[in-house]
């Protein structure tokens, strides 16, 4: 941690991103999908500062890991900025290799996407997204859908039955 207002127990003013502890729960997905997130570590930077309108994660993907299931949000915009390593952006049937300094944005209602680390070294990137209530997420390759309600994700099968 770099700085905290003197005499206050409030959120810090600044931190070293690598010092932020990883998210304790590796994935919010139902168990059958969560295991596919092995090798992904998220450090919730936005939470450290008490941010409510958008989230920022410093994410590391070990070799062979993926960022998420292929997905698309109905209300949430997303943005990623590659800091280290080489990662493959998969958008539908298209693949784009991203290197440090590359960024990508995904508007709400846009193309389904995710990142894959096919290299032999870790990849680190920043991911930024808003936290829109009522956001719905579709997963075209999986029997899964999600909606954000009361600040949490609720997962269901595509037929509407709960996990």
N, C-alpha and C positions, 0 to 999 in steps of 0.2 A: 504494500500500500504506500502511496506517495504522500497524501495529505488528507487531513480531516479537519473541519473547522475547530479551532481551539476551544476546549471546554464543552464541546457538544458531542452527543452520541448519534448524530445524524449520519446519513450516507456520506461516504468520502467524496472529496472534490475530484480526486484523480487516483488512479491505481496503475500498477504494472499488470497488463492484461494476462500474462502468463502466471501471475500470482493468484488470480481468481480461481477458486476451486472449481473443478469440473462439476457439471450437473450431477446430482446424486442418482437420479433415475436416468439411465442411458437412453431410454426411448419412451414416448407416450403411447406408442402403438400397442394394440392388443398383443399378447404374448406370442401368438403364432407369427406375427410380423416383426416383433421387436428383436428377435434373434438375428434378423437380417441386418441389423444396425451395428453388429459387432465390429469393432475397430474404429468407431466414430466417437470422438470426445468433444463435448460442447462446454465451453466456459461462458456462462450467461452474464456478459458484461453489462447489459442494460439493467438487469435486476440489481446489481451492486449499487446503482445510483437511484433506485426506486422508480425507474421509468415505467410508465403505464401505457402510453400510446403506441410505442413501438419497442421491439426487442432487437438486441444486438448480441450475437454470439461469435466468439473466437472458436472456430471449429477445426479439429484435426482429423484427417482421414488417414488411417494406416493403409499400407498397400493392400489392395483387394476390397477395401471398405467403400460403402456408398453413403451419400449424404442423407438420403430419404428414399422412400418408395417413390416411383414416378407419380407426380401429382400436379394438380392445378387448383388454385384458390378462386373462389367466387368474388371475394371482396378484398383480399389482402394482396398488396404489391410486395414483391421480394427483390432483394438486391444482393449480389455476392461480389467480393473483391478478393482475388487470389494474392496471398502474401508470399507463399513458399511452395515449391513443387509444381508438378504438372498434373492436371486433372482433366477428365473428359466430361464435358457438358452434354448430356443426352436430352434432346428435345424432340419428342415423337420419334421419327425415324432418322433424325439428323444427329451427327456427333461433331462437336467442336472441341479442339484441344485448347485449354486455357493455361497460360504461364503466369508467373508473378507479374503483377501490374495489370492483368486483364480483369475485366469486370463484366457482369451480365445482370440484366434486369428482367423481371417477369411481372407484367401487369396483371391485375386481377382479371380473371376470365380468359387468360392467355393459354398458351401451349403448355401441356404437361411436361415436366422436366425433373431432373435430378443430376447429381454429380457422381462420378465413379473414379476411384483412384486405381488405375491400371498400371501404375509405375511401381518401382521397387523402393520408393522412398515416401515418407509422410508428406502429406499436403496440408497446408494451413491456409484458412481463408476467413474473412469476415462475412457473416450473413446478417442482413437487416430486413426486418419485416414488421408491418404494423400488426396490431392486435385487435382487429375489427370483430366486434361481437356479431354473431350471426353468420360469420364466414363459413362457407361450406367448402370442403375439399373433396375432389374426386380423384380416384386412383384407377386409371384406365386398365392397368394390367392386373389388378388385384380385386378380390371380393371385399371391398372396403369403401366406406364413405365416412366423413366426419363433419361435425358442426361445432363451432365454438359457442358455448353457452355459459354464462356466469363465470367467465374467465378460464374455463376448462374445455378441453376437447372431449366430445362424446362420439364414440365410434360405433358404427353399425355395419351389418352386411348390406349389400346393394339391394336386397329385398326389404330392408328396413328393420330386420330383427337385430337385437343388440348382441354385442360380443360379451 
